[in-house]
Amino acid sequence: MKLDMKKLIALFALVLGFAFTSNAQGALKFKQEKHDFGTITEGTVATYSFEFTNTGKTPVVISNVQPSCGCTTPDWTREPIMPGKTGKVTASYNSTGRPGNFNKSITVVNNGEVQQIQLFISGTVQPKK
């Protein structure tokens, strides 16, 4: 199969375009990806906000935040996060009826460089007396 010079240049431009596009994405950089609440009393709703910065070159939109169970309620920055700007993902763990240790994950779905980011909360729930 013979490629003429125009097709070769077009192919090279296409490959080069993909290379530049992949480097021009937004990227969420979290200050921390794990939080330990320590010991909390049963019935407490423990809340923590994971803060992040868009360290990339394009805006990032978080399309969904999915907790690993119904005992954790997420909230997050809904508007596009511009390069250099910050946002947060907040996780609220309801400890009612859940004595003992807990380890939960929260999946952040976005259009950035890493499209699914895992955050983790943990702790121990002390039974009510």
Salt bridges, closest charged atoms under 4 A:
GLU51 OE1 - LYS31 NZ 3.05
ASP75 OD1 - ARG78 NH2 3.44
